[in-house]
Amino acid sequence: MENLTGTDAPGRGAGTLAPPRKFTISSKFGQARKPRSRKNRPCDACRRRKTACVITSEPPCLFSSRANTQNVAPSSPASPSISAISPSTSESNPRRAESAAVVHDGLVRQSGPGPIGQESVASADVDSPMQDPADEIVHTLEDVPDKTTHAMGLAAEQDPYFLDAFRSLLLSEREGIDASFLQVYPGGQDPDDHPIHFLLLQDEFPAHKNQAKQVASDAIENFVWPHGPALVRLYFRHVHSVFPVISKGRFLRQYLTAKLDIPSSLRGAVYALACVFWRQDSSLEGPCPFQQHDLTNHAQESLRRELESPNLWRLQASLLLMHMVPPDIDSVETPYTWIMASQATAAAQMIGLHQDPAKWNIGSWEKKLRRKLWWATYFTDCWSAVCHGNPPHIASDTFTTAPPDLEDFRSDEDLPLDLHHMVDPCNTSFRVPDGVRFLEMINIARDTRVILDCSCGVKATVQTRTQLIPIREKLREWPSLVPSCLAVGPNTPNGPLHLSYYATHVLLFRGLMYPATKAAKANPGSNLRRWLSTALAEFDNFTILMSYVTEKELTSFWGRRKFPDQAP
């Protein structure tokens, strides 16, 4: 890393000869520059920042060419987003302009009138004191061409306060910029409220890895052609309503304009989950011409390489690929879901989803999507731990992301008219019951996690199990508190939600009745005898749930499991 910022020497004044400021200049352009020479002076932007230009071969300066700075107008209901695939921002957040560490690298989008998909470039300097205080700079951590952003925590290679004080970047041996640092939050008055930075890394991979990803992409598209759009429609009809991890408008816009720019793993996951419902679409004639595992194999092969540069697209693929139909020969769950959950957790942490983005200087749509995906990852990690009896990967003190609300799930669900043809009419707008259902599934997973921590962990004791009593009261009241749209009844898609509720109840009573030994069964004062009759009485309602489950609901998407007539 090269420090590209110079500072005046202390004690400058009358009678004091200050040493000249020195800069390290990486440039092959022109002749060598002598100290304090006016030859090859820096450009206006670099001179205002008191930095030297970096010119590898010819002008313009790399900073000038990469600092695509744009003024963001105050939010207006009539202002469309200019990004073809990024939902428009609906709220603005204050920005501290005095920070010296913001490094822009084509990361700024303008929210204002303009052609869809275009980005205008303003010549105003981001640190200029003449900037209109009503304007703000909004960054994006996604959709930067050929770049991905990695979160930098306190244990990263650079201290956050150091990055806040110096304008820095990483240069390769070829004297090109390999990575730069982006500050999304300048920090607060409390020293523990430190600045938040991301490493903006250039995506460069060996040719054989790029070729392998291209082979996987071609194979996936060859399998589904010409049924790709129909499979996308099936996915949003059957899967998205239960597990809404994809940003619907963003995905459909990208699929319509340049679908091959969507990672192969995500396209393969969407196609593979949708093909299970092939027979439920009258427009698809005959049997499905491929097997689900044909697509899954190529998607997994591509994902293995794509996770070298994780982003939100690839995290979505990781979350979806673990829900494929298991083989007929499986009698118990294999470690597949556990390993996939750990992979998704690692990807989510790598891109910083475990940190609350509320104060970050990024778009509102991105904050909502990041919160939604973090809690979908948390939900997945929790239930994979239950399936295998292992401790969850996500510790309770390793994240600050606030729980989601209904607006996080509403974001990007209402489609513009030009995308309506890609989904069924009932899927063109946000459906409140679907959002509330997944929100409640996350809330139940949070209660499940408390049970796992105090009753099922390797350090669980009699004392820790006393924390189960408040959870028991909360779960007992849950059926009477949920909205009517989530109630048990005929022809309702709420089976997965209530099944997770009763599974959590089972874990609860297992903890309350611990230890369930023969001696405890014979002892009237044991936990087993104390809670057994209560558990049996409260599970009477489970039989009511099962009586309402119809064949149609039984063959819908519940997650990773298989019914005979779901085979494609």
C-alpha positions in Angstrom: 0.0 0.0 0.0 1.2 3.5 -0.8 0.4 6.5 1.3 -0.8 9.2 -1.2 -1.4 12.0 1.3 1.2 14.6 2.4 0.9 16.9 5.3 2.6 20.1 6.3 5.4 19.9 8.8 4.5 21.1 12.3 5.8 24.4 13.5 5.7 26.2 10.1 6.1 29.9 10.7 8.4 32.9 10.6 12.0 32.0 11.1 11.3 28.3 10.8 12.6 26.5 7.7 10.1 23.6 7.2 11.2 20.6 5.2 9.5 20.2 1.8 6.5 17.9 1.6 7.3 14.6 0.0 5.0 12.3 -2.0 5.5 8.9 -3.4 4.5 9.1 -7.0 3.7 6.0 -9.1 3.9 7.2 -12.7 5.7 6.4 -15.9 4.3 9.5 -17.6 6.7 12.3 -18.6 10.0 12.9 -17.0 11.0 12.5 -13.4 9.6 15.2 -11.2 12.0 17.1 -8.9 10.9 18.0 -5.4 8.6 21.1 -5.3 8.8 21.3 -9.1 5.8 22.8 -10.9 6.3 20.5 -13.8 3.7 17.7 -14.2 1.5 19.4 -11.6 -1.4 17.3 -10.3 -4.9 17.7 -11.6 -7.4 20.1 -9.9 -9.1 17.3 -7.9 -5.8 15.9 -6.6 -4.4 19.4 -5.9 -7.4 20.3 -3.8 -6.9 17.1 -1.8 -3.1 17.8 -1.6 -2.3 14.5 -3.2 -0.2 13.5 -6.2 -1.6 12.2 -9.4 -1.2 8.5 -10.3 -0.7 8.2 -14.0 0.4 4.8 -15.2 0.8 5.5 -18.9 -1.0 8.7 -20.0 -3.5 11.2 -18.6 -6.0 11.4 -17.1 -5.1 10.7 -13.5 -6.4 7.4 -12.2 -8.2 9.2 -9.4 -9.8 11.6 -11.8 -10.9 8.9 -14.2 -12.3 6.7 -11.4 -13.8 9.3 -9.1 -17.2 9.3 -10.8 -18.8 11.7 -8.3 -22.5 12.6 -8.6 -24.8 14.9 -6.7 -27.8 13.1 -5.4 -30.9 15.3 -5.4 -33.3 15.2 -2.4 -35.7 12.3 -2.6 -38.8 12.9 -4.7 -41.7 10.6 -5.3 -41.3 11.2 -9.0 -37.6 10.6 -9.2 -36.8 7.2 -10.9 -33.7 5.3 -10.3 -31.1 5.5 -13.0 -29.7 2.0 -12.3 -31.2 -0.7 -14.5 -31.1 -3.3 -11.7 -30.9 -1.4 -8.4 -34.2 -0.3 -6.9 -34.6 3.4 -6.3 -33.8 4.9 -3.0 -36.7 6.2 -1.0 -35.0 7.9 1.9 -31.9 10.0 2.4 -29.4 9.9 5.2 -27.0 12.7 6.4 -23.4 12.4 5.5 -20.4 13.7 7.3 -18.5 15.6 4.6 -15.4 16.3 6.7 -14.1 12.7 6.4 -10.8 12.5 4.5 -10.9 8.8 3.8 -13.7 8.3 1.3 -12.2 6.7 -1.8 -14.6 6.7 -4.8 -14.1 4.2 -7.5 -17.2 4.4 -9.7 -19.4 3.7 -6.7 -21.8 6.6 -6.8 -25.2 6.6 -8.4 -27.5 9.5 -9.1 -31.1 9.4 -8.0 -32.8 11.8 -10.3 -34.4 12.1 -13.8 -32.4 10.4 -16.5 -32.3 7.4 -18.8 -32.6 4.1 -17.2 -29.2 2.4 -16.8 -27.1 5.5 -17.4 -24.8 7.2 -14.8 -24.0 10.9 -15.2 -20.6 12.2 -14.0 -20.3 15.5 -12.2 -17.1 17.4 -12.0 -17.6 18.6 -8.4 -15.1 17.3 -5.9 -16.6 15.2 -3.2 -14.7 17.0 -0.5 -15.3 20.5 -1.9 -16.7 22.9 0.7 -18.8 24.5 -2.1 -21.0 21.4 -2.3 -24.7 22.1 -1.6 -25.5 20.9 1.9 -28.9 19.7 0.7 -27.1 17.2 -1.6 -25.5 14.0 -0.5 -23.3 11.3 -1.9 -24.8 7.8 -1.9 -22.6 4.8 -2.5 -23.4 1.3 -3.5 -21.6 -1.8 -2.5 -23.2 -3.8 -5.3 -23.3 -3.7 -9.1 -19.8 -2.2 -9.5 -18.5 -3.7 -12.8 -15.7 -6.3 -12.2 -15.4 -5.4 -8.5 -16.6 -6.8 -5.2 -16.6 -5.3 -1.8 -15.3 -7.1 1.3 -16.0 -5.9 4.9 -13.1 -4.8 7.0 -13.5 -5.4 10.7 -11.3 -4.4 13.6 -9.0 -7.4 13.0 -8.5 -6.5 9.3 -5.1 -5.6 7.8 -5.7 -1.9 8.4 -7.1 -0.1 11.4 -10.4 1.8 10.7 -9.1 5.0 12.3 -5.9 4.8 10.2 -8.0 4.5 7.0 -10.0 7.4 8.2 -6.9 9.6 8.4 -5.1 8.6 5.2 -6.3 8.3 1.7 -4.9 4.9 0.7 -5.2 2.3 -2.0 -3.4 -0.9 -3.1 -1.1 -0.9 -6.2 -0.1 -4.1 -8.0 3.4 -4.8 -9.4 2.0 -3.6 -12.7 1.3 -0.2 -11.1 -2.4 -0.6 -11.5 -4.9 -0.1 -8.7 -5.9 -3.6 -7.5 -8.0 -2.4 -4.6 -9.2 0.7 -2.8 -11.0 1.5 0.4 -14.5 2.8 0.6 -15.8 4.4 3.8 -19.6 4.0 4.3 -19.7 5.4 7.8 -17.4 7.9 9.3 -18.0 6.9 12.9 -19.5 8.7 15.9 -18.3 10.5 19.0 -17.9 7.3 20.9 -14.5 5.7 20.2 -16.2 2.3 20.0 -18.5 3.7 17.2 -15.6 3.3 14.8 -15.6 4.1 11.0 -16.8 1.4 8.7 -14.7 0.6 5.6 -15.0 -1.9 2.8 -12.2 -3.2 0.6 -13.2 -2.6 -3.1 -11.3 -5.4 -4.9 -10.7 -5.8 -8.6 -12.1 -9.2 -9.7 -9.2 -10.9 -11.6 -9.0 -14.7 -11.8 -7.0 -17.2 -13.8 -8.3 -18.0 -17.2 -9.1 -21.6 -16.3 -11.5 -20.5 -13.5 -13.3 -18.0 -15.8 -13.6 -20.8 -18.4 -15.1 -23.2 -15.9 -17.7 -20.6 -14.9 -18.5 -20.0 -18.6 -18.9 -23.7 -19.2 -21.3 -24.0 -16.3 -23.3 -21.0 -17.5 -23.6 -22.4 -21.1 -24.6 -25.8 -19.8 -27.3 -24.4 -17.6 -28.8 -22.3 -20.4 -28.6 -25.1 -22.9 -30.6 -27.4 -20.5 -33.4 -25.0 -19.9 -33.7 -23.4 -23.4 -36.3 -22.3 -24.4 -38.1 -22.6 -21.1 -36.1 -20.2 -19.0 -38.7 -17.5 -18.7 -41.4 -20.0 -17.8 -39.2 -21.4 -15.1 -38.6 -18.0 -13.7 -42.4 -17.5 -13.6 -42.8 -20.8 -11.8 -40.1 -19.8 -9.3 -41.8 -16.6 -8.3 -45.2 -18.4 -8.1 -44.2 -21.3 -5.9 -40.8 -20.6 -4.1 -40.4 -16.9 -3.7 -43.6 -16.5 -1.6 -42.2 -18.9 1.0 -38.5 -18.0 0.9 -38.2 -14.4 -0.4 -34.5 -14.0 -0.5 -34.3 -12.7 -4.1 -34.8 -9.0 -4.7 -37.6 -9.5 -7.2 -37.5 -6.4 -9.3 -33.8 -6.3 -9.4 -33.5 -9.9 -10.5 -36.2 -9.6 -13.2 -34.8 -6.4 -14.5 -31.4 -8.0 -14.9 -32.9 -11.1 -16.4 -34.8 -9.1 -19.0 -31.9 -6.9 -20.0 -28.8 -9.1 -19.6 -29.5 -12.4 -17.9 -26.0 -13.8 -18.4 -24.7 -11.1 -16.0 -26.6 -12.9 -13.2 -24.2 -15.4 -11.7 -24.6 -18.9 -13.1 -25.2 -20.3 -9.7 -28.2 -18.1 -9.0 -29.8 -18.8 -12.4 -29.2 -22.5 -12.0 -30.7 -22.4 -8.5 -33.8 -20.6 -9.7 -34.3 -22.9 -12.7 -33.7 -26.0 -10.5 -36.2 -25.1 -7.8 -38.8 -24.2 -10.4 -38.5 -27.3 -12.5 -40.0 -29.4 -9.6 -43.3 -27.6 -10.4 -43.1 -28.2 -14.2 -46.4 -30.2 -14.2 -48.3 -27.3 -12.6 -47.8 -25.0 -15.6 -50.2 -25.7 -18.4 -47.9 -23.8 -20.9 -45.2 -26.4 -20.4 -46.0 -29.5 -22.5 -44.8 -33.0 -21.8 -42.4 -34.1 -19.1 -39.5 -31.9 -18.0 -36.7 -32.5 -20.4 -34.0 -32.4 -17.7 -33.5 -33.5 -14.1 -33.1 -31.1 -11.2 -29.6 -32.5 -10.4 -28.4 -31.6 -13.9 -28.8 -27.9 -13.1 -27.7 -28.2 -9.5 -24.4 -29.8 -10.4 -23.4 -27.0 -12.7 -24.7 -24.3 -10.3 -22.6 -25.8 -7.5 -19.6 -26.0 -9.7 -20.0 -22.4 -10.7 -20.7 -21.2 -7.1 -17.5 -22.9 -5.9 -15.5 -20.4 -8.0 -17.9 -17.4 -7.7 -17.5 -17.3 -3.9 -13.9 -16.1 -4.4 -15.7 -12.8 -5.0 -18.9 -13.0 -2.9 -21.7 -10.5 -3.3 -25.5 -10.4 -2.7 -26.3 -12.4 -5.9 -24.0 -15.3 -4.8 -25.3 -15.3 -1.3 -28.8 -15.7 -2.6 -27.5 -18.7 -4.7 -25.9 -20.2 -1.6 -29.2 -19.9 0.4 -31.3 -21.4 -2.4 -29.1 -24.3 -3.5 -29.5 -26.1 -0.1 -33.2 -26.6 -0.8 -33.0 -29.0 -3.6 -35.0 -32.3 -3.5 -32.9 -34.9 -1.6 -32.2 -38.3 -3.3 -34.6 -41.1 -2.8 -31.9 -43.2 -1.1 -31.6 -40.7 1.8 -33.2 -42.0 5.0 -31.7 -39.2 7.2 -30.5 -35.7 6.4 -27.0 -35.7 5.1 -24.4 -33.0 6.2 -25.2 -31.2 2.9 -27.4 -28.6 4.4 -25.0 -28.0 7.3 -22.1 -27.4 5.0 -24.1 -25.2 2.7 -25.3 -23.2 5.7 -21.7 -22.6 6.8 -20.8 -21.5 3.3 -23.7 -19.0 3.2 -22.8 -17.7 6.7 -19.2 -17.1 5.6 -20.3 -15.3 2.5 -22.7 -13.1 4.4 -20.0 -12.2 6.9 -17.5 -11.5 4.2 -19.7 -8.9 2.6 -20.5 -7.3 6.0 -24.1 -8.3 6.5 -23.5 -9.0 10.1 -23.1 -5.2 10.7 -26.1 -3.0 10.9 -26.2 -0.7 7.9 -28.7 1.8 9.3 -26.2 4.7 9.5 -24.3 3.8 6.4 -24.1 6.0 3.4 -25.6 3.6 1.0 -29.0 3.4 -0.8 -32.2 2.6 1.2 -32.9 -0.4 -1.1 -29.5 -1.8 -0.3 -29.9 -1.5 3.4 -33.2 -3.3 3.3 -31.8 -6.1 1.1 -28.8 -6.5 3.3 -31.0 -6.8 6.5 -33.3 -9.3 4.8 -30.5 -11.5 3.6 -28.7 -11.4 6.9 -31.7 -12.7 8.8 -32.4 -15.2 6.0 -28.9 -16.5 6.7 -29.5 -16.5 10.4 -32.8 -18.4 9.9 -30.9 -21.0 7.7 -28.1 -21.4 10.1 -30.4 -21.9 13.1 -32.5 -24.7 11.4 -29.5 -26.4 9.9 -28.1 -26.6 13.5 -31.3 -28.1 14.7 -31.3 -30.7 11.9 -27.8 -31.9 12.8 -27.6 -31.2 16.5 -24.6 -28.9 16.0 -23.9 -25.5 17.5 -24.9 -22.7 15.2 -22.2 -20.9 13.2 -23.5 -17.5 14.1 -22.8 -16.6 17.7 -25.2 -14.2 19.4 -22.5 -11.6 20.1 -21.0 -11.5 16.5 -23.6 -9.3 14.7 -25.3 -6.0 15.2 -27.8 -6.1 12.3 -31.2 -5.1 13.6 -34.2 -7.5 13.0 -36.1 -6.8 9.8 -39.5 -5.3 9.6 -42.3 -5.6 7.0 -40.9 -2.7 4.9 -37.7 -4.7 4.4 -39.7 -7.4 2.7 -41.9 -5.0 0.8 -38.9 -3.4 -0.8 -38.6 -4.1 -4.6 -41.7 -6.4 -4.6 -43.9 -4.0 -6.5 -43.0 -4.4 -10.2 -43.1 -1.7 -12.9 -45.4 -2.4 -15.8 -42.7 -3.5 -18.2 -41.9 -6.4 -15.9 -45.4 -7.7 -15.3 -45.3 -10.1 -18.2 -42.5 -12.1 -16.5 -44.6 -13.2 -13.5 -48.2 -14.2 -12.8 -50.6 -11.3 -12.2 -50.8 -12.2 -8.5 -47.0 -11.8 -8.2 -46.7 -8.3 -9.6 -47.1 -6.5 -6.3 -46.2 -7.1 -2.6 -48.4 -9.6 -0.8 -48.6 -8.7 2.8 -49.3 -12.3 4.1 -46.1 -13.6 2.4 -44.0 -10.9 4.0 -45.6 -11.4 7.4 -45.2 -15.1 7.2 -41.5 -15.0 6.6 -41.1 -12.3 9.3 -42.8 -14.7 11.8 -40.6 -17.5 10.6 -37.5 -15.4 11.5 -39.1 -14.5 14.9 -39.6 -18.2 15.7 -36.0 -18.9 14.6 -34.8 -16.3 17.1 -36.8 -18.1 19.9 -35.4 -21.4 18.6 -31.9 -20.0 18.9 -32.4 -19.0 22.6 -33.5 -22.6 23.2 -30.5 -24.0 21.5 -28.1 -21.7 23.5 -29.5 -22.4 26.9 -30.6 -26.0 26.6 -28.8 -27.7 23.7 -25.3 -26.3 23.9 -22.2 -28.2 25.1 -22.1 -25.9 28.2 -25.9 -26.1 29.0 -26.7 -26.7 32.6 -29.6 -26.8 35.0 -29.2 -23.1 35.6 -29.2 -22.2 31.9 -32.3 -24.2 31.3 -34.3 -22.0 33.7 -34.3 -19.5 30.8 -36.7 -21.8 29.0 -39.7 -20.7 31.2 -40.1 -17.2 29.6 -39.8 -18.7 26.1 -42.5 -21.2 27.0 -44.9 -18.5 27.9 -44.1 -16.6 24.7 -44.6 -19.6 22.5 -47.9 -20.5 24.3 -49.3 -17.1 23.4 -48.0 -17.1 19.8 -51.0 -18.8 18.1 -53.4 -16.2 19.5 -51.2 -13.3 18.6 -50.4 -14.0 14.9 -52.5 -12.2 12.2 -55.5 -14.0 10.9 -53.8 -14.4 7.5 -51.3 -16.8 9.2 -53.9 -18.9 11.0 -54.3 -22.6 10.6 -57.0 -23.5 8.1 -57.9 -25.2 4.8 -56.2 -24.0 1.7 -53.7 -21.7 3.4 -50.0 -21.8 2.6 -49.0 -21.5 6.2 -47.9 -25.1 6.8 -44.1 -24.4 6.9 -44.6 -21.6 9.5 -46.7 -23.7 11.9 -44.4 -26.7 11.4 -41.4 -24.6 12.5 -43.5 -23.4 15.5 -44.2 -27.0 16.6 -40.6 -28.1 16.0 -39.5 -25.2 18.3 -42.1 -26.4 20.8 -40.5 -29.9 20.7 -37.1 -28.5 21.5 -38.6 -26.4 24.3 -40.2 -29.4 26.1 -37.1 -31.6 25.5 -35.2 -29.0 27.5 -37.9 -28.6 30.2 -38.1 -32.4 30.7 -34.4 -33.0 30.7 -33.1 -35.6 31.6 -35.6 -38.0 30.1 -34.3 -41.2 31.8 -36.0 -44.3 33.1 -35.3 -43.1 36.6 -36.9 -39.7 35.9 -40.0 -41.5 34.6 -40.4 -43.3 37.9 -39.8 -40.2 40.0 -42.9 -38.1 40.5 -40.8 -35.0 41.3 -38.7 -35.1 38.1 -38.8 -32.6 35.3 -40.1 -35.4 33.0 -43.1 -36.1 35.1 -43.7 -32.4 35.7 -43.9 -31.4 32.1 -45.1 -34.5 30.2 -48.8 -34.0 30.6 -48.5 -30.3 29.7 -46.6 -31.2 26.6 -49.1 -33.8 25.4 -52.0 -31.3 26.0 -50.4 -28.5 24.1 -49.6 -30.8 21.1 -53.3 -31.6 20.6 -53.4 -28.6 18.2 -50.7 -30.3 16.1 -53.2 -32.9 15.0 -55.6 -30.0 13.9 -52.8 -28.6 11.8 -52.2 -31.9 10.0 -55.9 -32.3 9.4 -55.9 -29.1 7.4 -52.9 -29.9 5.2 -54.1 -30.7 1.8 -52.4 -32.6 -1.0 -51.9 -29.3 -2.8 -50.2 -27.8 0.2 -48.2 -30.9 0.9 -46.7 -30.8 -2.6 -45.8 -27.1 -2.4 -42.4 -25.6 -1.4 -41.6 -26.3 2.3 -37.8 -26.2 2.0 -35.5 -29.2 1.6 -37.7 -32.3 1.6 -39.3 -34.5 -1.0 -42.7 -35.9 -1.9 -43.1 -38.6 -4.6 -45.1 -36.5 -7.1 -42.6 -33.7 -6.9 -40.0 -35.5 -8.9 -39.5 -33.6 -12.2 
